[in-house]
């Protein structure tokens, strides 16, 4: 082949590659990963979009123990053929340690805990013998580095480019701030599913689960001056419902693939037994927003503070808006250690469901 033609082809390949690289959005997903929960579906949305470069999945405690999260993430990645994505173990317990043994005492003093996540079951000894979707993972998590060090390494490698999507307890994120404070100004933005601003919590009356599980970590993360913070609290998560209509659209004729199989295995019987059943999608919103910000209809700026004092408001999130003589230009009018955060309140649900369903149907064998 003529040398000029070869050179021209190589130049085109280089330019296409360069444009693709410039267009990629780098993400670290920090999550308490369930085998087929909202965090898994958020992952599927992210990986369905070629412009998203998922640098790694760091595992946090919360809905499941660390060991369960590792096994779940590894198996889901195996099933969708994306074992190139590293899974990195993070903190095993909240910053102040497990409260599992004294939760009964907390309830007697402060009221009923409606949902305990990992605390409601025994912690596994290892991830290596946990079956997920009928098999123990054949792949392994990344070795020789902690989740916190991995996050710091990637942020320094790509300064100003990395978005951290926080879908579990904020333990790893808080440790990142404490152990590597130099990376804070290098992070592009942090997105959370967490908190309850103008409504009650879902774990107890005060707190949303992710913040309740590790209130000290949530306080540290939220009070850190990241360049940008976006929060999806229960205020928006509990007005958006997944129904049989969405399920039917996902498994409609012509749909096939590993994610479709997960939906059929997990949801067919539930809708057969109760066609009117509804559920929330929580973390999924954050993944959808990252790939398509137009799904958000309403959001407000609030100074957000997380209560970490051990008491009935442990883990409660407070969002302060502007009022007479208390404008956002004067931070001293708001609680110390609060930060100005974009709080999402409402979605364009038709757009959101299109993003969600298109992503779920995109995975093929």
C-alpha positions as CSV (number, residue, x, y, z in Angstrom):
1,X,0.0,0.0,0.0
2,X,1.2,3.5,-0.8
3,X,3.0,5.1,2.1
4,X,1.0,8.3,1.8
5,X,-2.3,6.3,2.0
6,X,-1.0,4.5,5.1
7,X,0.0,7.8,6.7
8,X,-3.4,9.2,5.8
9,X,-5.2,6.2,7.4
10,X,-3.1,6.4,10.5
11,X,-3.8,10.2,10.8
12,X,-7.6,9.6,10.5
13,X,-7.4,6.9,13.1
14,X,-5.4,9.2,15.4
15,X,-7.9,12.0,15.0
16,X,-10.9,9.8,15.6
17,X,-9.3,8.4,18.7
18,X,-8.4,11.9,19.9
19,X,-11.9,13.2,19.5
20,X,-13.3,10.1,21.2
21,X,-10.9,10.6,24.1
22,X,-11.8,14.2,24.5
23,X,-15.4,13.4,24.6
24,X,-15.2,10.7,27.3
25,X,-16.5,11.5,30.8
26,X,-14.4,9.8,33.5
27,X,-16.3,8.3,36.5
28,X,-15.6,6.5,39.7
29,X,-18.6,4.7,41.0
30,X,-18.6,4.3,44.8
31,X,-21.4,2.0,45.9
32,X,-22.8,-0.7,48.2
33,X,-23.4,-2.9,45.2
34,X,-26.4,-5.2,45.2
35,X,-26.7,-8.0,42.7
36,X,-29.7,-6.4,40.9
37,X,-30.6,-3.3,42.7
38,X,-30.7,0.3,41.9
39,X,-26.9,0.6,42.0
40,X,-26.5,-2.2,39.5
41,X,-29.0,-0.6,37.1
42,X,-27.2,2.7,37.5
43,X,-24.0,0.9,36.4
44,X,-25.8,-0.5,33.4
45,X,-26.9,3.0,32.4
46,X,-23.3,4.3,32.6
47,X,-21.8,1.4,30.7
48,X,-24.4,1.6,28.0
49,X,-23.0,5.0,26.9
50,X,-19.7,4.9,25.0
51,X,-18.7,8.4,26.1
52,X,-18.6,7.3,29.7
53,X,-15.3,5.9,30.9
54,X,-15.8,4.1,34.1
55,X,-12.4,4.1,35.8
56,X,-13.5,1.6,38.5
57,X,-16.1,0.5,41.0
58,X,-15.1,1.1,44.6
59,X,-17.1,-0.8,47.1
60,X,-18.6,0.7,50.2
61,X,-20.7,-0.7,53.0
62,X,-24.4,0.0,53.4
63,X,-27.3,-2.0,51.9
64,X,-24.9,-5.0,51.8
65,X,-21.6,-5.8,53.5
66,X,-18.4,-5.2,51.7
67,X,-17.9,-8.8,50.9
68,X,-21.4,-9.1,49.3
69,X,-20.8,-5.9,47.3
70,X,-17.5,-7.2,45.9
71,X,-19.1,-10.5,44.8
72,X,-22.2,-8.8,43.3
73,X,-20.1,-6.3,41.3
74,X,-17.8,-8.9,39.9
75,X,-20.6,-11.2,38.8
76,X,-22.7,-8.5,37.2
77,X,-19.6,-7.3,35.2
78,X,-19.0,-10.9,34.2
79,X,-22.6,-11.3,32.9
80,X,-22.5,-8.2,30.8
81,X,-19.0,-8.9,29.5
82,X,-17.2,-6.0,31.1
83,X,-14.6,-7.6,33.3
84,X,-12.2,-4.9,32.1
85,X,-13.8,-2.6,34.8
86,X,-11.8,-3.0,38.0
87,X,-13.6,-3.6,41.3
88,X,-11.8,-2.2,44.3
89,X,-12.6,-3.1,47.9
90,X,-13.1,-0.1,50.2
91,X,-14.0,0.4,53.9
92,X,-15.6,-2.6,55.6
93,X,-17.5,-0.7,58.2
94,X,-18.5,2.9,58.9
95,X,-15.9,5.4,60.2
96,X,-16.9,4.9,63.8
97,X,-17.3,1.1,63.5
98,X,-20.4,-1.2,63.2
99,X,-23.5,-0.2,65.3
100,X,-25.1,-3.6,64.6
101,X,-24.8,-4.9,68.2
102,X,-26.5,-1.9,69.8
103,X,-29.2,-1.0,67.3
104,X,-31.8,-2.5,69.6
105,X,-30.8,0.0,72.3
106,X,-31.0,2.9,69.8
107,X,-34.5,1.9,68.9
108,X,-35.7,1.8,72.5
109,X,-34.4,5.4,73.0
110,X,-35.0,7.1,69.6
111,X,-37.7,5.1,67.9
112,X,-38.0,2.3,65.4
113,X,-35.4,1.8,62.6
114,X,-37.4,0.8,59.5
115,X,-34.6,-0.5,57.4
116,X,-31.1,-1.6,58.6
117,X,-29.4,-2.7,55.3
118,X,-26.3,-4.8,56.0
119,X,-27.0,-4.7,59.8
120,X,-30.0,-7.0,59.3
121,X,-27.8,-9.9,58.4
122,X,-24.5,-11.5,59.4
123,X,-21.4,-10.3,57.7
124,X,-19.8,-13.0,55.4
125,X,-16.3,-14.1,56.1
126,X,-15.2,-13.7,52.5
127,X,-16.5,-12.7,49.1
128,X,-14.9,-15.7,47.5
129,X,-17.5,-18.2,48.3
130,X,-20.6,-16.1,47.7
131,X,-22.9,-17.2,44.8
132,X,-24.4,-14.5,42.7
133,X,-26.8,-15.4,39.9
134,X,-26.0,-19.1,40.6
135,X,-22.2,-18.9,40.5
136,X,-19.3,-17.7,42.6
137,X,-17.4,-15.0,40.7
138,X,-14.6,-16.3,38.5
139,X,-12.8,-12.9,38.4
140,X,-11.2,-11.1,41.3
141,X,-11.1,-7.5,42.6
142,X,-8.1,-5.3,42.0
143,X,-5.3,-6.3,44.4
144,X,-2.6,-4.3,46.0
145,X,-4.5,-1.0,46.4
146,X,-7.3,0.3,48.6
147,X,-10.4,2.0,47.2
148,X,-9.3,5.3,48.7
149,X,-5.8,5.1,47.2
150,X,-7.3,4.1,43.8
151,X,-9.6,7.1,43.9
152,X,-6.7,9.4,44.7
153,X,-4.5,7.9,42.0
154,X,-7.1,8.3,39.3
155,X,-8.0,11.8,40.3
156,X,-4.3,12.9,40.2
157,X,-3.9,11.1,36.8
158,X,-6.9,13.0,35.4
159,X,-7.1,16.3,37.2
160,X,-10.4,18.2,36.8
161,X,-11.9,15.3,34.8
162,X,-13.2,12.7,37.3
163,X,-16.8,12.6,38.6
164,X,-17.4,10.6,41.8
165,X,-20.8,9.1,41.8
166,X,-21.6,8.2,45.5
167,X,-24.4,5.7,45.7
168,X,-23.7,4.1,49.1
169,X,-22.5,5.2,52.5
170,X,-19.9,8.0,52.1
171,X,-17.2,6.1,54.1
172,X,-14.7,5.8,51.2
173,X,-15.3,9.4,50.2
174,X,-14.7,10.7,53.7
175,X,-11.5,8.7,53.9
176,X,-10.4,10.1,50.6
177,X,-10.8,13.6,52.0
178,X,-9.0,12.8,55.2
179,X,-6.1,10.8,53.7
180,X,-5.6,12.7,50.4
181,X,-6.9,16.2,50.9
182,X,-4.8,17.5,48.0
183,X,-7.1,15.8,45.5
184,X,-10.3,17.7,46.6
185,X,-9.8,20.6,44.2
186,X,-8.9,18.2,41.4
187,X,-12.3,16.4,41.5
188,X,-14.6,17.6,38.8
189,X,-17.9,17.0,40.7
190,X,-19.5,14.7,43.2
191,X,-23.1,13.3,42.7
192,X,-24.9,11.7,45.6
193,X,-28.0,9.6,46.1
194,X,-28.6,10.4,49.7
195,X,-30.3,12.6,52.3
196,X,-33.8,13.8,52.8
197,X,-34.2,17.5,52.7
198,X,-37.9,18.5,53.1
199,X,-39.4,15.1,54.0
200,X,-38.8,12.5,56.7
201,X,-36.1,9.8,56.4
202,X,-36.7,6.2,55.2
203,X,-34.6,4.5,57.9
204,X,-36.1,6.4,60.8
205,X,-38.0,9.7,60.9
206,X,-34.8,11.7,60.8
207,X,-32.5,10.1,58.3
208,X,-32.2,8.6,54.8
209,X,-30.4,5.3,54.8
210,X,-27.1,6.1,53.1
211,X,-26.5,9.0,55.5
212,X,-27.8,7.1,58.5
213,X,-25.4,4.2,58.0
214,X,-22.4,6.4,58.4
215,X,-23.4,9.9,59.5
216,X,-19.8,11.0,60.3
217,X,-18.7,10.1,56.7
218,X,-21.8,11.9,55.2
219,X,-21.0,15.0,57.2
220,X,-17.3,15.0,56.1
221,X,-18.2,14.5,52.4
222,X,-21.0,17.1,52.3
223,X,-19.0,19.7,54.2
224,X,-16.0,19.3,51.8
225,X,-15.7,22.2,49.3
226,X,-15.8,20.2,46.1
227,X,-16.1,22.2,42.9
228,X,-19.7,21.0,42.5
229,X,-22.0,18.8,44.4
230,X,-25.4,17.4,43.2
231,X,-27.7,15.6,45.5
232,X,-30.6,13.3,44.7
233,X,-32.5,13.1,48.1
234,X,-35.6,11.1,49.0
235,X,-37.5,14.2,48.0
236,X,-37.2,13.2,44.4
237,X,-36.5,9.5,44.8
238,X,-39.9,8.8,46.6
239,X,-42.1,10.5,44.0
240,X,-40.8,8.4,41.0
241,X,-42.2,4.9,40.7
242,X,-41.2,1.9,38.8
243,X,-44.3,0.0,37.7
244,X,-45.4,-2.9,35.5
245,X,-45.6,-0.5,32.6
246,X,-41.9,0.2,32.7
247,X,-41.2,-3.6,33.1
248,X,-43.3,-4.4,30.1
249,X,-41.4,-1.8,28.0
250,X,-38.1,-3.3,29.1
251,X,-39.0,-6.9,28.2
252,X,-41.1,-6.0,25.1
253,X,-40.7,-8.3,22.0
254,X,-37.3,-8.1,20.5
255,X,-35.5,-7.6,23.8
256,X,-32.9,-10.1,24.7
257,X,-29.6,-10.1,26.6
258,X,-28.1,-10.6,30.0
259,X,-29.8,-7.5,31.6
260,X,-33.2,-8.5,30.1
261,X,-32.7,-11.9,31.7
262,X,-32.0,-10.3,35.1
263,X,-35.3,-8.3,34.8
264,X,-37.3,-11.4,33.9
265,X,-35.8,-13.5,36.7
266,X,-36.2,-10.8,39.3
267,X,-39.4,-9.1,38.4
268,X,-41.7,-11.4,36.4
269,X,-43.2,-13.2,39.5
270,X,-43.6,-10.0,41.5
271,X,-45.8,-8.4,38.8
272,X,-47.7,-11.7,38.2
273,X,-48.6,-11.8,41.9
274,X,-49.4,-8.1,42.0
275,X,-49.7,-6.1,38.7
276,X,-50.2,-2.9,40.7
277,X,-47.0,-3.2,42.6
278,X,-44.7,-0.2,42.6
279,X,-41.1,0.5,43.8
280,X,-38.6,3.3,43.9
281,X,-35.4,3.4,41.7
282,X,-33.2,5.6,43.9
283,X,-29.6,5.3,42.6
284,X,-30.7,4.8,39.0
285,X,-31.6,8.5,38.8
286,X,-28.0,9.6,39.4
287,X,-26.7,7.4,36.6
288,X,-29.4,8.6,34.2
289,X,-28.6,12.2,35.1
290,X,-24.9,11.8,34.5
291,X,-25.5,10.6,30.9
292,X,-28.5,13.0,30.2
293,X,-28.8,16.1,32.5
294,X,-32.0,17.1,30.7
295,X,-34.0,14.5,32.8
296,X,-34.0,16.9,35.7
297,X,-37.0,19.2,35.8
298,X,-36.5,21.0,39.1
299,X,-33.5,21.6,41.4
300,X,-32.7,24.2,44.0
301,X,-29.5,25.5,45.6
302,X,-29.4,24.7,49.3
303,X,-26.8,25.0,52.0
304,X,-26.7,21.4,53.2
305,X,-25.6,20.2,56.6
306,X,-25.5,16.6,57.9
307,X,-26.1,16.1,61.6
308,X,-23.4,13.7,63.0
309,X,-24.2,14.1,66.7
310,X,-25.1,10.8,68.3
311,X,-28.8,11.3,69.1
312,X,-32.3,11.1,67.5
313,X,-31.2,13.2,64.5
314,X,-28.1,11.1,63.8
315,X,-27.6,11.3,60.0
316,X,-30.3,13.8,59.3
317,X,-29.7,16.2,56.4
318,X,-30.8,19.8,56.6
319,X,-31.1,22.0,53.5
320,X,-31.2,25.7,54.1
321,X,-32.7,28.0,51.4
322,X,-32.4,31.7,51.0
323,X,-34.7,34.0,53.0
324,X,-34.9,37.6,54.0
325,X,-31.4,38.8,55.1
326,X,-30.0,35.3,54.5
327,X,-28.8,35.2,51.0
328,X,-26.2,32.8,49.5
329,X,-23.7,35.5,49.1
330,X,-23.1,35.4,52.8
331,X,-22.2,31.9,53.9
332,X,-21.9,33.0,57.5
333,X,-25.7,33.1,57.6
334,X,-25.7,29.3,57.3
335,X,-24.4,26.5,59.5
336,X,-20.6,26.0,59.7
337,X,-19.5,23.1,57.6
338,X,-22.5,23.3,55.3
339,X,-21.9,23.6,51.6
340,X,-24.0,25.0,48.7
341,X,-25.3,22.0,46.9
342,X,-27.6,21.5,43.9
343,X,-30.6,19.5,45.3
344,X,-32.8,17.7,42.7
345,X,-36.5,17.8,43.4
346,X,-38.3,16.7,40.3
347,X,-37.6,14.8,37.0
348,X,-39.0,14.9,33.5
349,X,-40.2,11.3,34.0
350,X,-40.8,10.5,30.4
351,X,-37.2,11.5,29.5
352,X,-35.9,9.6,32.5
353,X,-37.7,6.4,31.7
354,X,-36.5,6.6,28.1
355,X,-32.9,6.8,29.2
356,X,-33.4,4.0,31.6
357,X,-35.2,1.6,29.4
358,X,-33.1,2.2,26.3
359,X,-30.0,1.4,28.4
360,X,-31.4,-1.8,29.8
361,X,-32.4,-3.0,26.3
362,X,-29.0,-2.2,24.8
363,X,-27.1,-5.2,26.3
364,X,-26.9,-8.0,23.8
365,X,-25.3,-11.5,24.0
